[in-house]
């Protein structure tokens, strides 16, 4: 066995369209030079036109997937995507026990508006998931759900980030793609650091899986040895380059193009 192979873990849902979830995470890991392992929390029915339904994976199966993989080899970093009511308990157990840095991407709704998280799940994120993450990466709708308040502009991001830090987050990356501003502003924030990533708003309709790809890229750069801030900066640049040439694999929303490698 080659003990030097860098390993990243994703805990997320299966997307049969190949544009988000486990499939997207593994593509990003591979493109960025790390080996991806995965735990499925849900099976979704979706295409490039949107999400139709979600079938949660039983908690005992989620638990056994984690146990089986971790008995073999521990990853150097991990991320979460969709967590259902059924998968929350075993994933929280993992978060409490692991020393691996975990990026939490809170997926509460699909890009087409399909609701994936009820109020109970959001509350568990606040109290049990976010405090055990090294970084939480909400978009604006997810941020509003977590904080129970309306956020219309990046002007309010720093105050919102402080609230997540008070909630127990060690670091926050707020993604500003859902605002109506002329530029896209993402904010990385900790108790001691703040950095804004400002990008032009591309003339694209909704690109499926960008949030998954961003958090997966952060994990990959962490596995490769970057600091958290450097991993975020590298991932932001990676996604910006990928969005310059998206892939229309179906008749609906485009996805990240992994047929052309950019590292």
C-alpha positions in Angstrom: 0.0 0.0 0.0 1.2 3.5 -0.8 0.8 5.3 2.5 1.5 8.6 0.9 -1.7 8.7 -1.2 -3.7 11.7 0.1 -7.3 10.9 0.9 -10.3 13.1 1.2 -13.8 12.1 2.5 -17.2 13.3 1.3 -20.4 12.6 3.2 -23.2 13.6 0.9 -26.0 12.6 -1.4 -25.9 10.7 -4.7 -26.8 12.9 -7.7 -27.6 10.7 -10.8 -27.0 13.7 -13.1 -23.3 13.8 -12.1 -23.3 17.5 -11.4 -23.4 17.7 -7.6 -23.2 15.7 -4.4 -20.8 12.7 -4.1 -20.2 12.5 -7.9 -19.1 16.2 -8.1 -17.0 16.0 -5.0 -15.1 12.9 -6.3 -14.5 14.6 -9.6 -13.0 17.7 -7.8 -10.9 15.5 -5.5 -9.5 13.6 -8.5 -8.8 16.7 -10.6 -6.9 18.3 -7.7 -4.8 15.2 -7.1 -6.3 13.5 -4.1 -8.1 10.2 -3.7 -11.8 10.5 -2.8 -13.7 8.2 -0.6 -17.4 8.7 0.1 -20.4 8.0 2.4 -23.8 8.3 0.9 -26.5 9.9 3.1 -29.3 10.0 0.4 -30.2 8.9 -3.1 -31.7 11.7 -5.1 -33.9 11.7 -8.2 -32.7 14.6 -10.4 -31.5 15.7 -13.7 -30.1 19.0 -15.1 -33.7 20.3 -14.9 -33.8 19.9 -11.1 -34.5 17.7 -8.1 -37.6 15.6 -7.9 -37.3 13.6 -4.7 -34.8 12.4 -2.1 -34.6 8.9 -0.5 -32.6 9.0 2.8 -30.1 6.3 3.5 -30.9 4.4 6.8 -28.8 5.6 9.7 -27.3 2.2 10.4 -26.0 2.1 6.8 -24.5 5.6 7.1 -22.9 4.5 10.3 -21.5 1.3 8.8 -20.1 3.1 5.8 -18.2 5.4 8.1 -17.0 2.6 10.3 -15.9 0.5 7.3 -13.9 3.3 5.7 -12.3 4.6 8.9 -11.1 1.1 9.8 -9.2 1.0 6.6 -7.6 4.5 6.4 -8.4 7.8 7.9 -8.7 10.8 5.5 -6.7 14.0 5.9 -9.8 16.1 5.6 -13.6 15.7 5.0 -16.7 17.5 4.0 -20.5 17.1 4.5 -23.2 17.8 2.0 -26.9 16.8 2.3 -27.6 15.5 5.8 -31.1 14.1 6.3 -32.9 13.5 9.6 -31.8 9.8 9.3 -28.2 10.5 8.7 -27.7 13.3 11.3 -27.0 11.0 14.3 -24.2 8.9 12.8 -22.6 11.9 11.2 -22.7 13.9 14.4 -21.0 10.9 16.2 -18.3 11.1 13.5 -17.9 14.8 14.0 -17.5 14.5 17.7 -15.0 11.7 17.6 -12.8 12.6 14.7 -9.6 14.8 14.7 -10.0 15.2 10.9 -10.8 18.8 9.8 -14.4 18.8 8.4 -15.9 21.4 6.1 -19.6 21.7 6.6 -21.6 22.7 3.5 -25.1 23.2 4.8 -27.4 22.0 2.0 -31.0 23.0 2.9 -32.6 23.3 -0.5 -31.8 22.5 -4.1 -30.9 25.3 -6.6 -34.5 24.9 -8.1 -36.1 25.4 -4.6 -36.7 21.7 -3.5 -36.6 21.9 0.3 -34.2 19.4 1.8 -34.1 20.4 5.5 -36.9 21.1 8.0 -36.6 23.3 11.0 -35.4 20.4 13.1 -32.4 19.8 10.8 -31.5 23.5 10.8 -31.6 23.5 14.6 -29.4 20.4 14.8 -26.9 22.2 12.5 -26.8 25.1 14.9 -26.2 23.1 18.0 -24.5 19.8 16.9 -22.9 20.2 13.5 -21.5 23.7 13.1 -19.6 23.6 16.4 -17.7 20.6 15.3 -16.7 22.0 11.9 -13.4 23.6 10.9 -15.3 25.7 8.4 -19.0 26.2 7.4 -19.8 27.4 3.9 -23.4 28.7 3.6 -24.9 30.5 0.7 -27.2 33.4 1.5 -30.5 31.4 1.7 -28.7 28.8 4.0 -27.3 31.7 6.1 -30.8 33.2 6.5 -32.1 29.8 7.6 -29.3 29.4 10.1 -29.7 32.9 11.6 -33.4 33.4 11.2 -33.0 36.8 9.5 -33.1 38.4 6.1 -29.7 39.2 4.5 -29.9 41.1 1.2 -26.4 42.4 0.7 -22.7 41.5 1.3 -22.7 44.6 3.6 -24.3 42.4 6.3 -21.9 39.4 5.8 -19.4 40.3 8.5 -22.1 40.6 11.2 -23.7 37.4 10.0 -20.3 35.6 10.1 -19.8 36.8 13.7 -23.1 35.2 14.7 -22.0 31.9 13.2 -18.7 32.2 15.1 -20.8 32.8 18.3 -22.7 29.6 17.3 -19.5 27.7 17.6 -18.1 27.8 14.0 -14.3 28.1 13.9 -14.3 29.7 10.5 -17.0 30.8 8.0 -17.1 31.3 4.2 -20.3 33.1 3.1 -21.0 32.7 -0.6 -22.6 35.7 -2.1 -23.9 34.4 -5.4 -27.6 34.8 -4.4 -27.4 38.5 -3.8 -28.5 41.0 -6.4 -25.2 42.9 -6.4 -23.3 43.6 -9.6 -20.3 41.6 -8.2 -20.2 38.3 -6.4 -18.7 38.8 -2.9 -17.6 35.8 -0.8 -16.4 36.4 2.8 -14.0 34.3 4.7 -14.1 35.1 8.4 -12.6 33.9 11.7 -12.1 35.6 15.1 -8.8 36.9 13.8 -9.1 37.1 10.0 -11.4 38.5 7.4 -10.9 38.3 3.6 -13.3 39.1 0.8 -13.2 37.4 -2.6 -14.7 39.7 -5.2 -15.5 38.3 -8.7 -17.5 39.6 -11.6 -21.0 38.2 -11.9 -20.9 35.9 -15.0 -23.8 36.0 -17.5 -24.8 32.4 -16.7 -28.0 30.8 -15.7 -27.8 28.7 -12.5 -24.7 26.4 -12.6 -25.5 23.1 -10.8 -23.1 22.0 -8.1 -20.9 25.0 -7.6 -21.3 24.9 -3.8 -20.4 21.3 -3.7 -17.4 21.9 -6.0 -16.1 24.8 -3.9 -16.3 22.9 -0.6 -14.7 19.9 -2.2 -11.9 22.0 -3.6 -11.2 23.4 -0.1 -11.0 19.9 1.3 -8.6 18.9 -1.5 -6.3 21.8 -0.9 -6.3 21.1 2.8 -5.4 17.5 2.1 -2.5 18.7 -0.1 -1.2 20.6 2.9 -2.5 24.2 2.6 -3.6 26.3 5.5 -7.3 26.9 5.8 -7.1 30.5 4.4 -4.8 29.4 1.5 -7.1 26.4 0.8 -10.1 28.7 0.6 -8.2 31.2 -1.6 -7.1 28.4 -4.0 -10.6 26.9 -4.1 -12.1 30.3 -4.9 -9.7 30.8 -7.8 -10.2 27.2 -9.0 -14.0 27.6 -9.2 -13.7 31.0 -10.9 -11.6 29.4 -13.6 -14.0 26.5 -14.0 -16.9 28.8 -14.4 -15.3 30.3 -17.4 -16.1 27.2 -19.4 -19.1 25.3 -18.0 -20.5 22.0 -19.5 -24.0 21.5 -20.8 -24.3 17.8 -20.2 -28.1 17.9 -20.2 -30.8 20.2 -21.6 -31.2 22.2 -18.3 -28.6 23.8 -16.0 -24.9 23.6 -16.9 -22.4 22.0 -14.6 -18.7 22.3 -13.8 -16.6 21.1 -16.7 -14.1 18.4 -15.6 -13.4 17.3 -19.1 -10.8 20.1 -19.2 -8.4 19.9 -16.2 -7.6 23.0 -14.3 -5.5 22.6 -11.1 
